[in-house]
Amino acid sequence: MDTILNIILPVFGLVAIGFVVGRPPVFPADFAKSLSNFIFYLALPCLLFRSMASRGLPHGDEINLIAAYYLALTAIMLASFLYARWVYRETLGGAATLMLGSCFSNTVLVGVPLMLAAFGQAGLQQMLLLVTGHAAWLIGIATVLAEASRAGKGGGALRIAGQTMAALVKNPVIVAILSGLAFGATGLTIPGPIDGMIRMLGDAAVPCSLFALGASLVGLTVTDLVGRTLFMTMVKLFVLPAAVFVSGRYIFDLPPLTLAVAVTTASMPSGMNAFLFAQRYGTHVARTASSTMLTTLFSALTTGLIIDIFRGG
């Protein structure tokens, strides 16, 4: 109950406020996109750079954290893809969309505020080690599969790989994390006036991210409560966190905080990138939107329970 009241309620309360207020007539219809641009290109990179600049390169248990998380994530990606192909008789593109909706965690808009509130800077720094490859791995694989499904319409594997790498180089979140790690490895400190400016911008990232997430949910509706929508929702909220727990606890024997970070990250709701991917390829758009909405609603309970268990332990 303490976790629900002091951690989950403030975080998801701001999401709810964004959903209720972040629309006409109070704000223009494209408000969420404009606010998201401020967060994505300025406020959040400042927060992430400053967080990672205070530490060195990953080592020991942190390397095991990355291995444990991506082993479980890849296994569930493969299982979800094969299930969609064999049970739902999906095309490569359709199965890729369902796989992405099942496995893509909202590590930025929800993950950063929640990790800070639950496990502090130490937890956030460890989670950011997972974030650097998260979108590249999931969206990269899904894009290859979707393009293969459009055989002859989309280009070859080299073009797709080139586009993926170009997107990573231009992604301010990834650039901020990697440059922060590199800066921290030098042992230098950020000069006081610059650090103060970066800190103020970074402080805006958490509340703005949650408000923007709520505003971005405006217009999404819940349809198809059984079948593919339920499949994506159940895998995201229950199967993926369970797989990460098994990998982290029984294969890599992660210490308590590191294990908590891994499982909590896996339990985050579906990220909007899965919905955007579905729109791009015209596959399961309504179902992915529904799953995004449902996982955002119910992760307040499921992620809250996971945090409560680890904090209690």
N, C-alpha and C positions, 0 to 999 in steps of 0.2 A: 504493500500500500504506500509506503514511503517513496518508493521509486516512481509509482504512478503520479503521486501528488507533486513531488519536487523535481522530477526530471521529465517524465513523459508529458504531463499536462501542460507545462509551459511551452514545450517544443511543438506539440501538435495543436495547442491552443492558438499559437501564432499562425499555423497553417490554416486553421478554421477561420481566424479573423481575415486572412488574405482571401479565402474563398468567399466569405460573406461580403466584404467591403471592396475587394479589388475588382470592381466591375462598374459599368455605367449605373447611375449617373455620377457616382463619386469619382471614379477614374475612367479614362478613355478605354476603349475596347482593346487597344494594343499596349496597354500599360504594363502587363506582365512581361511582354517581350522586351520593352525598354528597360525595366528594372532588372531583368535577367542579364541584359547586356552589361549594365553597370556592375553587377555582381561577378559575372563571368570574366570580364576583361580588366577589372580594376580591384574591387574590394576583396574578392576571394583570393586572387593571386597574392595580394599583400599579406593576408592572413596566413596562407600556406607557406610563402617564402619565409616569413618571420618565424613560423613554427619550426621549419626544417633547418633554418640557419643557426639555431641554437644547439644543434646536435651534429654528430659525425655521420659517416657512412654506415649502412646496416651491417650487423655482424651477429654471429652466434644465434641466439634464439630468434632474432629478427629475420635471418635468412630462412630458418626453419618455418617461421610464420608464413613467409611468401610461398615456400614449397608446399606447406600443408594446405593453404587456402586454394592455390591454383590446381593442386592435385584433385581436391574435392570438386572444385568448380568445373574442371574439364570433364571429370567423370559424369557429373550431372548434366552438363551440356550435351555430351554424347548420348546419355540415356534419354534425355528429353527429345533430342532430335530423332533418335531411332523409334521412340514411342509414337511420335507424331507421324513418322513415315509409315509404320506398320499398322498402328491402330486406327489413325485417322486418314490414312492413305493420302497424305499431303505431298505436294510437289516439293522439290528441294527448297524453293523460296518460301513456301508456306511453312514447312518444318523449321526453317531457319528463323522465321518470325516468332513461332511459338517457343523455340529454344531461347531466343533473346528475351522474350517476355517472361520466361520462367527463371532466368538466371541473372539478368542485369539489375544490380542493386543501385539504389539512389544514394551513392556514396558522397555526393557533394551537397545538395540542398538539404537533405535530411541527415546524412552520415556525419558531416562535420559538426553541426550543432549538437547532435545527440551524443557523439563520442566525447566532445568537450564537456558536456554536462555530466555524463556518466563516469568517465575515466580520466578526465583532465588532459593536460598537455601530453603526458606520457602515452595515453591511449590514442590521442589524435595523431601523434607522430608515427606510431606504429601503423595505424590505419592508412595513413598517407603513403606508406610503402606499398600497400596493396592497390591504391588508386592509380598509380603511375601506369600500370599495364592493364588495368581493368577494361577500359573502353576499347583499347587497341586489340586485345585478345578476343573479346566477345563480338564487337562490331566487325572486326577484321574477318573473323571466320564466317560470321553470318553474311557478310557482303560477298565473300567468295562463293558461298552456296547459292545466294540469291542470283548472282550474276551467272553462275553455271546453269541455273534454272531457266535463264533467258538466253540460252545458247544461241550465239550468232547475233544477239542484239547488244550485248554489253561488251566488251573487249576481252583481252586475255588476262591471265593471272598476273603478269608483270605490271600491267596498267593498274589493276586493283591494288597490288602491293605498293606501287608508287603513290597512288592517291591516299592510301592509308598512312604511309610514312609522312607525306606532306601535311596531312591533317594533324598528325601528332606533333610535328615541328611547330605548327601554328597554334596548337592548343595552349592557351595561357595557364590553365590549371597544371598541366604536365610540365610546362616550362618553369613555372614557379616552384614546383616541388623539386625538380631536378637541379635547378640553379640554387635553391636553398640548401639542398644537400651538399652541392659542390662548395658553396660558400662556407658552410659549417665545417667541412673537412679541412679548410685552410686554417682554422683556429682564430680567424679574425672576428671582430664584432662590428655590428652596424653602427656607424656614427650616430650620436645622440639625436640631433635634429632630424635626420633622415628616419631613424628608428621611430621617433615620435609621430611623424607624418604617416609612415607605413602602419603603425599601430592604430591610429585613428581610422584609417581607411579599412583596416582589417576588422576593427570592432563593428563596423557596419555590416559585415558580411553575414553574420549569423542571423540577426533579426530580419534583414532584407531577404535572405535566402528562403526562410520559412514563409514569409509573407508572399514572396513571388511564387513559391510552390503552390500555395493555396489559390492564388489568383490564376495560375496556369491550369488549374483543374476546372475552372469555370467553363461550362459548355460540354464537358465530358459526361456521358451518361452510362449507366450500367445496363448492359443487355446480355443475353445468353448466359444466364447464371449457372448453367450446367455445361458439360462438354469441354470445349477448348478453354473457355474463360476460367472455369473452375480448375482445370488442369494447371494452367499457368499460375493461378493464385496459390494453389496447394503446394506446388513445387517451390515457389518463391518463399513462402512463409514457413514451411515445415521441412521439406525434403532437403533443400540446399543447406540450411543451418545445421540439420542433423548430420549431413555428410561432412561438413566442415568440422563439426565437433568430433566425429569419429576419427577423421584424419589428424586433427590437431592433438587429440587426447591419446589415442591408441597407437598411432603410427609415428608421430613426431614428438610426442610427450612434451608439449609446450607448457611453460609455466603459467600460473593462473591468469595474470593480466593479459599476456599474449594470446592465450586461448580465448579469453573473454572478448578481446578485440576482434579476433577472427570470426567467432560465431555471431557476434553482434553485427559485424559488417555484412555477413551473409544474410542476416534476418531483415535487413532494410527493405522497404517497399520497392517495387519496380521503378526504375528510372524512366524519365520522359523520353530518353533516347530510343527505347524499345518502341514507343508509340510513333516517334518520328521516323524510325526505320520502316515500320508498317505502312505509314503514309507514303514514303518514298517508293516502295515496291508494290503498293496497292494490295497488300495481303493482310487480312484479319485486322483491319484498322479499328473497327468497333469493338472487337474482342480484346485487343491490346489496350485500348482506352479503358474498357471496363475493368480489366485486370489491374491497370495502374491505379484506378480509383479505389478498387477493393483492397488491394494490398496497402495502400496509403492509409485507409481507414482502419484496417484490422491489425496492422503492424504496431499501432499504438498499444495494443494489448499483448501481441506475441513478442515483440521486441522488448516491451516493458517487463514481461515475465522473464525473459532471458537475462536482461540486465539485473533484475532483482535477484535471480539465482546466483549469478556470479558475484555481485556485490555482497550478498549475504554470506557467500563462501569465503 
